[in-house]
């Protein structure tokens, strides 16, 4: 009889030693003298579980756990267990530098832990990576579902990316497109589809926000869009009326928000509309740092806002069918609703890379990292990938071969598909 996609996912667990090893394209990777793999390996997630991003990241943790349950918590011959970490604080209501630094040392101290899925924010990853990279039994691998800052894997700001890998061995990978491509695609859409001629670019003065604003600015100029102003916004300000008066005086027909919604993005959007009018006039655009936030979608002022997501959206992946759609259906059945945003499936994709690395390795930290960032690296075939396409990690950089960018528009309090934007 035909095998359903859900049954197929469950079978993956039983066949883990064969399937994931085959996906990994190589022989077992040893961990070095004196190291032995624990009987049960811990794979972790490190995400902000407080503040506006909490609902998206809670969905990610639940979806990852559901996936592990379906495959029998196995990676090859190894049994795995999920442990979740929170890198946000109640006081800040978002990811926190000190929490990220502490989590990094906690990961190292957790004897049975072999890899981290995270972080959600590029700035947090940049804090954690040097500690994880210098682990005496490692490096300890980190695979992110959401980091888009180019400097984590390629030359960007001074000293990047080498300063994140003081051991001299890379220990970071990701399954999502980078901001140099996101900025390129957003600028092309602004020029060709929105017919923008003048843009005012804001950033939240954090690692991710500055980087994505830089990428958009450079690409906008290359597309013939005049940049009439750039400025940082202070997340602690009660309002941004004066800021948008400056934007109004500049004659901009688009405002680009480089940053994350957590940094008082709601007030920023409200004041944009209050001063410049609704988004059908002076356009409003934000990057993936503004996607996946129910609070944003609940705002009347967010109507007509354009968003870019550096991957394929949940809506696209569900419509495409396959392993991702099957997992989403199972989540809907268990929790009575869909996951929040598009990052949860990318969380599972990142975990698929980790599990394939474990299956290929001897189960030590060094062995798991070597499986991804040496030799032929890791490839998850399209038939197994929850993204519906092959996930191939370049062992020399840690970047994925998939380069996708989706443009969405806020409509009826939902992120709705607008266009698959070409990037190269």
N, C-alpha and C positions, 0 to 999 in steps of 0.2 A: 504494500500500500504506500502511497506517497507520504513522505516525511514532512511534517509541518515545520516552518521556521523556528517555532518555539522548541519543538522536539530536537531540532538540529542544534540549537544552542546548548541544550542540556547534554547532548551527546558529546559536545566539545569537551566537557569536563572529563568524561570517561576516557576520551581519546587524547587527553591533554599532552601526554608524553610524546605522542606521534605528531599531532596536528601542530602544536605550538613550536615544537622543535623544527618541523618542516618549514613553518612560517619564518623561523629565525635564520634560515639559509646558512647553516654551518654546524660544525661539531661543537661539543661541549666546551665551554670556556672555563678554565680553572681559576681558582682564586688565589693561589700562592701558598707557600709553605706555612704550616701551622694553623691554617684556617679550616674550620669545619662548619658546615651549614647546620643550623638548628633544625629540630624535627618539624617545627611549625614556623614558617617565615611570616613576618609581619610586613605588609605593604600599607603605606599610610597615605592619607590625604592631608594637605595643609592649606586651609582656605579660611577666609573671613566669615565667621558664623554669627556675627553681630552686626547691626547696622543695616543699611538699605540692601546690601548684597547678600544678606543672610538667606533669603528665600531661594535664590538661585543656587547657592552653594550647599544648602540643605538638600535640595533636589539632586545635586551632583552626588553627594554622599549616599543618598538612598538609591540612586540609579546604579552606582558602582557596586553597592552591596547586593542589589538585586541581580546584577550580572554575575557576581562571584557566586551567589547562591545557585544560579542556573548552570554554571559550569562545574559545580561541585567543589568550589574553593580549591581547585587544583591548577598548578602550572607545571606541566610535564609530570615528573614524579614527586614534586614538592607540594605540600599542603600550605595554603596561605590563609592569613586572617587579616581583616581590615581594621586599622586603628585611625581615628580621625583626630586632627589637631585644629585648633582655632587660633588664627593669627590676628584677630581683631580684639579690641577691648571695648567694654561698655562705655568707658569715659570718652573715647574717641569716636565710637560708632562706625569704625572702619578699620582696615588693616593698620597695624602699629609697628613702628621700627623695633621697639624693644621686644614686643611679642614675637616678631619674626626672628630676632637674634636668639631669644630664649628657646624657641622651638627648634632652631638648628642644633643647639647643644643637646636638647632633649632627644632629638632623632638619633644622634650619635650614641647617647647613653642607653638607648633602648636596644639591648643586645640582639634581639631576634629580628630587628627591623633591617630590611635590605634596600628599600627604595621609597622615594617620596613622590606622590602625584600632586603637583602644585608647583609653585604657588599660583594664586589667582592673579595677583598684582605683580607686575614686572619689578617694581621697587623692592618688594618683599623678597623676591627671588635673588636680587642682587645682594641683599644683606645676608641671606642664608647660604648662598653658594660657596663662598670661600671656606666657611666652617665645614660644610659637608664634603668639600673637595679635599680637605686636609685630614680627613678621618684616617687613622692609622690602619684600619682594616679595610679601607676603601680604595678610591673615593666612593661615597655613597651617591647613587644615581638619583637625579631629580628629573621628572618628565612633566612638563606643564601642559594644561589644556587651554590656557588663556593668555599666556604672556606673548605680547606682540612687539615689545621693544627690540629693535634690531641688535642693540649692543650686547645682548646675552650670547649671541652666536657669531656675530660678524663685526667688522670694524665700523664704529659709529662715533662714540665720544672718545676722548683721550684715554688710552689704556685698555679700551674694550676690544674684544672680550677677555683677553688674557688675564686681566687682574682678578677675574672671578675664579680662575683655576690656578692658584698658587703652586699646586703640586706639579704642574706641567702637563697633567692629563685632564682632558675634558670630562665632565660628569653631568652634562645637562642636555636635554632634548625637549622638543615640543612638537605638537601635532597641529599647529595652527599657523596661518600666514603672518608675516611680520609687517610692521607699520610702514616701512618703505613702500611696500606694495599697497597697503591700505590707503596711505596718503595719495599715491598715484591714482588709484581707482576712484577715490572720493573726488579728487580734483577734476578728473576727466568727466565724471557724472555731473559735477557742478557746472562745468563749461558746456558740455554737449547736450545735456538733458534739461538742466535748469536755466541755461543761458545766462549764467552769472558773469558779470564783468568786473565787480569790485568786491573783495572779501575782507572782513575784519576777523583776525584770528586770535582767539583767547586760549590760555592754557591755565591749568590749576597749580602750576609750579611744582609738580611732582615728576618723577622719572618718566612715567608713562605719558603723562599729559604733555610735557615739554617735547618728548620725542615724536609723538604723533602729530603735534602741531607743527613741528619742524618739517616733518615729511609732507604734510598737506601744503604748507607754505611753499616749499621748493617746487612741488609738482604743479601747484596752482600757477606760479610764475611761468613755468615751462609751458603751461597751457594757455598763456595769454591773459590770465586773470590778474588784475592789479590788486596787490595787497595794500590796503589803505590804512592799516593799523594792526599792531600786535600788542597784547598786554596780558599780564597774569591776573587772575582773580584770587582774592583771599577768601578761603572757605569759611573764615570766622566772621565775615562781614554780615550785618543784618539785612542789607539790601544792596543792589547794584544799579540803582537808578542813575547815579552820576556816570558810572561806566558806560551805560547804554546811551546816555546823552552824548558822550564822546563818539560812540559808534554812529549815532544818528548824524552828527555833524560831518562825519567822514564820507557820507554818501554811499556806504556799503549796501549792496543788495543781497549779501549773505553773511551770516555770522557763523563761524566754525568754533565749536567748543572742544578744545583738546584737553581731555581729562576724564575723570570718572564722576558719575552722578553722586557718589557718596560725599563729594566735597561741595556740599550745598548746591548741587545742581538743580534742585527743585526751585529754589529762590531765583537762581540765575535765569531759568526758563520763564518764570513768572514775570520777572522784571524786563526781560527781552520783549515780551508781548505787550507789557504795559507801556513801554516807551516807543517801541518800533512797530507795534501792530501785530496782528496774527501772522502765522507763518506762510500764508498764501502770498503775502507781500514780500517783505524782507525775509528771505529764506533762513532757516535754522538747520544746521547739520552738526551731528556729533558722531564720534567713532564708536567702536564696540564697548568702550567704557561707559556708555550710556544705554547699552542694551541689557535686557533681562531684569529690569527694575519695575515691579508692579506699581510702586509709588509714582514713578514718572508717567506711566501709562494712565494713571488715575487723574492726572492734571488736565484740566480743560485746555491749558495753554500749550500742552505738548502736541495737540492736533496739528498734523501737517509737518511735523519735524522729521527730517531725514536722518537715518542712522546707517552706518556701515558696520557689517559684521565680517571679520576676517576669516570666513569659512562658509559652510553651508548651514542654513537655519534649520531649526527643528521642523518647521513646516515643509521645507524642501525634502529633508531626509525621510519624513513620514510618508510623503507622497511617492518617493522613489521606491518604497518597499525594502525588502531585504532585512538583514540582521538588525539594523537600527530601528526600523519601523516595528519589528516584532518586539523588541525590548521596550519601546515606547508604549505599545499596546499592553504589555505586561504591567508596566508601571501604572497606566491608567486603571487597569483592573484592580491592582492592589491598593492604590491610594485614592482612587475616585477622581483624579484630575491629572493633567499632563505636568511634566516637570516645568519649572519656571525658566524661561529663556532657552538659548541654544547651547550654552556651555556644558550642561550636564552630559550630553552625548559625547562631547569632546573629552569630558572627564573619563568616560568609559574607554574612548579611543586611546587616551594616554595610558590607562591601566592595561589595555591590551598590549601595548608596547612593553610595559614592565613585566607582564606575565610571560610574554614570549621570551624576554631576556632571561627570566628565571628558568624557564624550561630549557633554554639553551646552555645555561651555566651550571656550576656546581652548587649554586645556592648561597655563595658568599657574597658580601658586598662588592668586593673587587671583581668577582666573576660576573655578577649581574651588570655592573657598569661596563666591563669589557665587552660583554655581549652586544651592547648598543653602540659603543663608541670605539670599536676596533674591528678589524676584518671587514666582513661584508655588512655588518650592522644588522638591523632588524627590518623585516618586511612583513606586514600583515596583508594577506591577499584580500582582494575586493569581496570575495565570497564570504569572508569571515568578519571583515571590518564593519563596525557599526556606522561608519561614515559612507558606506556604499561604494567606496573606491579604495584602491591600494594605499596603504600607509607605508611609506618607505622613508626611513630615517637615514640621513647622510651621516656615516660614522665619522667624517672629518669635521663636521660642524654641529651636528645635532638637530639640524633643521629638517622639516618634512618636505617631501617632493610635491605635495599638494599645495597649489596656490589658488585659493578661491576667495572671492569677495562678493558679498551680497549686499545690495542696497535695500533698505526697508523704509517705510513711511508709517508714522503713527496715524491710525485711522480706527475710529470706533473703540478707542482705548485698548488697541492691540498693535503689536508690531506686525505689519503686513508686508508681504513681498512686493518689491517694486522692480528689481532688475538684478540679474547676475552680471556683474560688471567685469569686463575683460581687463586683465592685468598681465604683465609680462616681465 
